[in-house]
Amino acid sequence: MLHTLLQAPAGGGGLIGMLFPFLIIVVFYFFLIRPQVKRQKEQQKFIEGLKEGQEVVTNSGIIGKVTKIDGPVIRLMVDEKTFIRVVKSSIQGEYKG
């Protein structure tokens, strides 16, 4: 009697039980990972294509016009006589007011 209680259950989880982890990975890839990678590529392409005169918005919500690009640093004009320097990676996108 004790011997029969210690035996592993007969049969497996079936085909669905074997494929379930694989299906979870596929769902995560198509709904989470792939769109995020696509957004990152688009953001990188936008940052590389920045030009003087473009109106942009930073991650913190500051809106300004690009007046100078000096390597990884951008100078933004936020008012007629007010300029700030920000890092390129802090630019969120083009401002469409």
N, C-alpha and C positions, 0 to 999 in steps of 0.2 A: 504494500500500500504506500509506504513512504517513498519507494522507488518511483512510482508513477506520479507523485506530486512534484518531484524534483526534475522531471523531464521537461524539455523545452516544448512549447506549444507546437502542434503540427501545422504545416502550411505557412505561407508567407503573407505579406501585405498585398500581394498581387501586383499587377502592372502599374496601377495608379499609385500605389504606395512607393514603388521604386521611382516613378517619374515625378512625384510631387516636389522633391527638392530641386530638380532640374527646372520645373515649371516656375517655381518661385524665383530662381535666378534669372530666367528669361523675362519675367514680368518686371523685376527690379531693373534690368538693363533697359528695356524699352520705355518704361514709364519714369524712371528716375535718373539713371546714369547718362543715357544717350542725349536727352534734352539738355542736361546741365553742361555736357561737353560742347554741344552745339552753341549754347549761349556764351560760353567762355571763348570759343573761337571767334564768334561775331564781335564780342567786346574787344578782344585783342586786335582784330582787324580794324575796328573803329579807332582805337587808340593810336595805332600805327599810322592811320590816315588823317590824323588831326592836322588842320591848317590854321594859319593865322586868320582872324576875322570870324571864325565860327563861334556861335553862342552855344555854350555847354552848361551842364549842371553837374555838380560834384555829388559824391555819395552823401555829404552832409546837407545838401539842398542849396548850396550857394550857386547862383546863376551869374555867369560872366562871359565876356568875350575874350577869346584867346588873342593876346597881343604879341607874345614871344614864346617860342619853343626852344629850350636850351637843354637838349638831352632828355633826362628823365623829369625835368622840372618845367612847368608851364606857368607863364605869368598871365593872370586873368585880370581884366578891367571890370570891376564890379560897380563902379560909379565913374563919373567923368574924371575925377582926380584920385580915385582909390584903386590901387593895384594890389593883388595878393599873389603869392607864389604857391603853387600846389604841385604835388607829385602826379605824374601822368596816370598812375594806377588809381588815383582817387576820382578820376573823371567817370561819371556814370553813363552819360550819353549826351546826345545833342538836345538842346533846349528847343522845344516846339511850342512857343507861347501862343 
